[in-house]
Amino acid sequence: MAAAESALQQEVRSLYSDHHGWLQGWLRRRLGNAFDAADLAHDVFLRLLARREPVGMKEPRAYLSSVARGLVIDHWRRRELEQAWLETLAQMPEATAPSPEQRLSILEALVEIDRMLDTLKPAVRSAFLLAQFDGLSCREIGERLGVSLATAERYVAKALRACYAFRFEA
């Protein structure tokens, strides 16, 4: 195990020294921001260190950019959630607005919920959102999605199971 960890650390060290500058530039061009690019480049290498074994890649830049692309998508999704949350906060009376600590906690929960919802098939996610946010019954969800009542019920149940599983994993 120690030899594998050592080989992994050596591989990441080599990748970092050979490609960090290139990766950060690649990210900067996509994000338009040197600070976010530096953060995400750092996160790419942290992901590599979290692996159990070396990758032994033939095309390191293709691999690094693939990992980075996923992080960029996560970055933009988080930004969209942050913006929506800030817009919601702006609509709240100041007396009822949550504290800065609560705001951060709620934002983190929203990000995790978004991540969990993203694991669901689109029809299951739609059924869940229609039930939770629009208050539709399974019959109404079935009509809206063009599926049977039994299928709508399965979709909602599957999404709820995912929520419960997510709740206990966190």
Secondary structure in CASP SS format (residue, H / E / C, confidence):
PFRMAT SS
TARGET T0000
AUTHOR 0000-0000-0000
METHOD secondary structure of the structure
MODEL  1
M C 1.00
A H 1.00
A H 1.00
A H 1.00
E H 1.00
S H 1.00
A H 1.00
L H 1.00
Q H 1.00
Q H 1.00
E H 1.00
V H 1.00
R H 1.00
S H 1.00
L H 1.00
Y H 1.00
S H 1.00
D H 1.00
H H 1.00
H H 1.00
G H 1.00
W H 1.00
L H 1.00
Q H 1.00
G H 1.00
W H 1.00
L H 1.00
R H 1.00
R H 1.00
R H 1.00
L H 1.00
G C 1.00
N C 1.00
A H 1.00
F H 1.00
D H 1.00
A H 1.00
A H 1.00
D H 1.00
L H 1.00
A H 1.00
H H 1.00
D H 1.00
V H 1.00
F H 1.00
L H 1.00
R H 1.00
L H 1.00
L H 1.00
A H 1.00
R C 1.00
R C 1.00
E C 1.00
P C 1.00
V C 1.00
G C 1.00
M C 1.00
K C 1.00
E C 1.00
P H 1.00
R H 1.00
A H 1.00
Y H 1.00
L H 1.00
S H 1.00
S H 1.00
V H 1.00
A H 1.00
R H 1.00
G H 1.00
L H 1.00
V H 1.00
I H 1.00
D H 1.00
H H 1.00
W H 1.00
R H 1.00
R H 1.00
R H 1.00
E H 1.00
L H 1.00
E H 1.00
Q H 1.00
A H 1.00
W H 1.00
L H 1.00
E H 1.00
T H 1.00
L H 1.00
A H 1.00
Q H 1.00
M C 1.00
P C 1.00
E H 1.00
A H 1.00
T H 1.00
A C 1.00
P C 1.00
S C 1.00
P H 1.00
E H 1.00
Q H 1.00
R H 1.00
L H 1.00
S H 1.00
I H 1.00
L H 1.00
E H 1.00
A H 1.00
L H 1.00
V H 1.00
E H 1.00
I H 1.00
D H 1.00
R H 1.00
M H 1.00
L H 1.00
D H 1.00
T C 1.00
L C 1.00
K C 1.00
P H 1.00
A H 1.00
V H 1.00
R H 1.00
S H 1.00
A H 1.00
F H 1.00
L H 1.00
L H 1.00
A H 1.00
Q H 1.00
F H 1.00
D C 1.00
G C 1.00
L C 1.00
S C 1.00
C H 1.00
R H 1.00
E H 1.00
I H 1.00
G H 1.00
E H 1.00
R H 1.00
L H 1.00
G C 1.00
V C 1.00
S C 1.00
L H 1.00
A H 1.00
T H 1.00
A H 1.00
E H 1.00
R H 1.00
Y H 1.00
V H 1.00
A H 1.00
K H 1.00
A H 1.00
L H 1.00
R H 1.00
A H 1.00
C H 1.00
Y H 1.00
A H 1.00
F H 1.00
R H 1.00
F H 1.00
E H 1.00
A C 1.00
END
